[in-house]
Amino acid sequence: MGKYVRNMLSAGAQFENDQLGERTQGGMLACLMDGRWPWRPPFGYRPNRDEEGKPKPLQNEKAWIVLKCFELMATGLYKQKDIAKELLNDGVKISHQLISKMLRNPFYKGIIEHHWLEGPVIGKHQGIISEHLFFQVQERLKGNKPLAVPKSRNNPDFPLRRYIMCHHCENPISGSFSKGNTTRRAYYHCSKCTKKEGKGNRIPKDIFEEEYYKLLKRITPDPKIIKLFETIVKDTWKRKQKNRVLLRSKLISDLENLEAREDYVRNLVVIKEWEGDDLKKEKVVINKKRQRYTEQLLELDELDNDMGKCVDYCTKFMSNIADLWKDSELDLKQRFQKLVFPRDLSYANKTFFGTSKLNLVFKMLSTGGKKESLLVAPGRIELPLPG
């Protein structure tokens, strides 16, 4: 009899708990359907209630971090680990795992999604980012890079299409195939010009692109000048890194002092002037400092290595710009074109007319067929490197 009563009481208590759980879940579901988040809000928001006492999270002082993460990711130039490093430079330490979770959360664009809901619900809270920015980031996460140029130029058979301008009518030169009796032939042409005085004539694709290749060859700096430029950059970088050298020496000295401190504390325990608990507390402090100093050292070394790799890559690029353009895929070709010539080139009568907006580095280093480059006095070059 007593066992029966206990079972009945337990069943009654369980039934009451189930009912309470169902009512709680029902209240949370109603809250979600109303566009309100019933739990702790995500990073960048703080808990808050409106005049009716219902949850309505507000942005806190960390909201700018969320916005910066999305903006950096949308450029297509940063990985999630790179974003974490950029934030660390701003004094914000955040894991790339949190960044990954953040970039996929529609809550930041003002939308609530949950597996209890049949579909997305517009939230009552204010979003930190726009829906367009959120969409851009999702495309970057899928591996879709931003277009280097408008879509109308993206034809893999004609990389110079709508990039070169007609010298006569100042309209972009197009590219297309012409059907012959047996084969298809590729041409660049200006559809605006009339066919007189050599205007508007079709230029075979091979000849047109070979002329552009020769132009890149002409502006390629002399190897000796590139080597001089590389030496100047690296020397300037080293001179401006004196403070970094001093900081590295200080960090190494601090690490050595921590090792000595740890040995000293161990000796105090051995001679029983300190208790074991005191040693544990001191070890925690020492390990935290050691970790901080080690991370700072790694960041210094990584920056130095990145700078060296960056300079080596740039010199290789400048030395082989023509061949790199010729062997690259469409997207890289278009990026190279905009990098070397920020403004469109013009073409007429098998001649490319140069632009005053040639990339500054190429303008400074390129001989352009002359005996001397614009790199006259190395000592006068001022590079915008961090001090």
Summary of the structure (lengths in Angstrom):
residues: 387
radius of gyration: 32.4
end to end distance: 85.7
largest distance: 114.5
contacts: 1004
relative contact order: 0.08
helix: 55%
strand: 9%
